[in-house]
């Protein structure tokens, strides 16, 4: 392979691939924080051939010292991807209905495990429906894949290195970053020195990624430029993947702090900033 492909695919290109007779492996990772899994929504309607992947069991380990959504162990993740039909050397497209957050997590994990041809459907399920894409209902009988992934292809930052990152991006909403509210975790605030780029700023009101020049200006405003030492975190390491993906679009290879805020605050000796 020549290297990672462009991380986004639009609905027209995906439709053309489905029509070509050589479709990518499709993963439906619909998810809602604190809500039911997306399996019922998947069965009610999905992109034809898409296998459902559950974020909590396939894309994360159980909560603990590593936060609310620690990275899954390799055997769990690779097993889930094989069950969903992911094959070595075969392209993968992932989508959700959560502004790309869960899909970006799947994209990141696949890339981390050495899958280079993986893309996120820009706009997700809502864009697919709005643009008239075909919809399939019922369960999907997926032929198992043969992925043999090993983690290590994407940069990772752990708690002991977070304070040393030159540009540490907090991807949460501004009021959570500032510590004004904290609806999920027991402590409010942010990692000292972090800058705030909420994931919502990556997207248009329609839920699709903003043009690259706009993203480049957004991230340059906080010092996240090509060649800089950049990493991102959020509440639990899921939504920050959307910032990592956006940074990839502008040529910045950013690390992910998987434990994120929920992992940071498990140690009461770690400093907390507000404001």
N, C-alpha and C positions, 0 to 999 in steps of 0.2 A: 504494500500500500504506500501511497505517496504521503500520507499523513492525514490528520483529522479533516473532515469535510466541514463546510459551512454549517453552523449549529442550528439553523432554522430552515424550515420548508414551508411554503405557502400551500393553500388549499388546491390551487390549480395544478401545481407540480405534483402534489400527492395524488390527485385525481388521474393525472396522466400516467403515473406509475402504476396505479391500480388497473388502468385500462391496458397497459402494456403487456400484461400477462406475467410480469416479473415483479410482483409487489414486494416491498420491504416487509420485514417483520414489524407488526403493528402492536403497540402496547398502550392500553387504555389505563391510565393511572388516576382516574377521577377520585377526588378526596375532598373532605371538608373537615377542618379542625374542630374536634369535639362532636362531630356528627357521625352518622352511619357510614359504613364503607360504601364505595361506589358500585358494588357488585349488582345491586338492583337496578341502578341507572344504566349500567352496562348492558344488562339483559334486556332492558326496555328499548335500547337503541345505541348502536355504536358504529364506528367506521368498519365497513365489511372486512372480516378476518381478524379484527383486533382482539387480542387476548387481554383479559382483565388482570391487573397487578395491584395488590393491596399495599399501600404505602407502609402501614404500621407493621406488617409481618414480613414483607419482602424488601423494603427500602430502608428499614430501620431496625435496630435492636431494641429490646425492652428498656424503658426509662431507668436511669440510675445516676451514678456519679458522672457519667458522660453526657448528662442532659436528658431532655424529653424524647429526643429522636437520635440516639447514637448511631453511628454507621453500623450496618449489619455485618455480621461475620461473613467471611468469603464464601463458606460452604452454603450458608443460607441464601445469600444473594445469587450466587451462580446457580444453585438449584432452582430458585424461583425463575431465573431468566431462562434456564433450559426448559422448565415446564411451560413457559410462555412462548417457546419456539425460537428463542434467540440462538442463532447459529454462527459459528466462527466465520468471519469474512463476508457475512451477509448484512446488508444495510438494515438499520432499525429506525423507526419513527415512533415517537412517544407523544401523547397528548393528554390533556386533562380539561376540567372546566373550572379551574381555580387560578385563573390568570397566569397559567404556566408554571406555578410554583412547584407542584408535585412532578410535573413533566421535567422541569429543570433538575430536580433531585435525581430522577431516573437517568436523565442525560449525563449528569455529573458522575453518578456511580458507574454507568456503563463505560464512560471515558476513563474513569479511574481504574477500571478493570481491563483496560486495553482495547476496548471496542472503539475504533476510530470513526466508522461510518454510522453515526447516530445523530438524529436531528429532532428538534421539537417542532410540532405543528404550530405555526404562528397563529395565535387567536384561539387555538384549541377547539374543543367540541362545538362551542357556540359559533365560531367562524365557519366550521365545516357545515353546520346546519344552515347558517345564514347564506352561504355561498352555493347552496343546493347540492351538496355532496350526497351520494347515496348512503342510506342507513340500513343496517342489518339488525335484526332483533333475535333474541334467544341466546342460548349458550353457544360458545365457540369450541369446536373440537380441534385442538391445536396439536400438530405433530411436534413432539419434543425436539429441542435443539441440542447442540453439542458444545455450547460455549465453555471454554476452558480459561476463565479469566483469572488474572492475578492482580491485586491492587498495587498502586504505586505510580500510575501514569499521570495523576493530577496532584498538584501541590497541596499539602495539608499542614495546617498550623494547629498546634495544641495549646492548652492553657498556659504552659510555662513559656511559650514563645510569643503569645499574643501582644504583650506590652512592647515587644521589640520590633513589631511590624511598622514600617515607615508610614504606610497609609492603611489603617484598619477601618474598613467600611462597615458601619452598622446599618443593616438593611431594613430595620423595623420602622414603623410609622414614627413621625417626629415626636409625638407626645410620649411614646414609650421610650424612645431614645433619651429624651430629656428627663425622664423619671416622673412626669406629671401624672401618669396613670400606668398601671400594670395589671391588665386583665387576666394574665395567664400564670406568671411566675410570682413567687413569694417576695421577691425583692425588686424594687424599681431602680432604674438608672442604666448606665452603660459602662463599658470598659474604658478606663481613663485614656484619653488621647484619640479615641475613635471619632470618625466623622460620619455624618448621617446622610445616606442616600436611600430613602425608602424605595422598596421595589416598585411601588406604584408609579414612580417617576420614569421607569423604563418603558412604560406602555402608553399608548394613545387611549382616549376615552372608550374606544371600541375594543380595547383589550389586546391590541396587536403591538408589536415592538415599534418604538419610535425609530425614525430614520437614523442611520449610523452617524451622520454629522451632528445630530442633536444629542445622541448618546455620548459621543466623543466630547462635546462641550460640557455636558453634565458631569462627567467623571473627571475631566481635566480641571474642573472647578474645585475639586477636593484633592488634586495632586495625583490622581490615578491615571497615569499616562504610561505609554509603552516604555519598558525598561525600569519602571519604578517597582519598589517592593510593596506589593498590594495583597491584602487578604480581606475576606468578608465574613461576617457572622450575622445572626439574627436572633430569634428566640430559641430555636432548637436545632438549627443547622439545615432546615429544609428551604425556607423562602430565600435565604442568602444565596442559594444556588442560582436564583434568577439574576441576582447582581453579578455573580461569577460568569454567567452566560452572556449578559450584556457587556461585561468587560471583555470577554472573548471576541465579541463582535467588533470592538474598537481596538483590537490588537494588544490587549493587556491580559497576560496570563496571571490570574489571581489565585491565591490560595483560599482554601475553605477552612474555617475553624468549626469543626463538626459539633462540638459540645455547645458552642455559642453561649448566649446569656444564661440559659437554663443550666448549663454545665459550669459556667464561671462561678455562679453563686452557690454551688454546692460546697465550696471551700470558703468559710467566713473570713479567712485572713486575706482574701483577694480584695483589692481596692475597688470601690464603686464611685463613679462620678455621676453628677446630676446637673441638669441645666443645659 
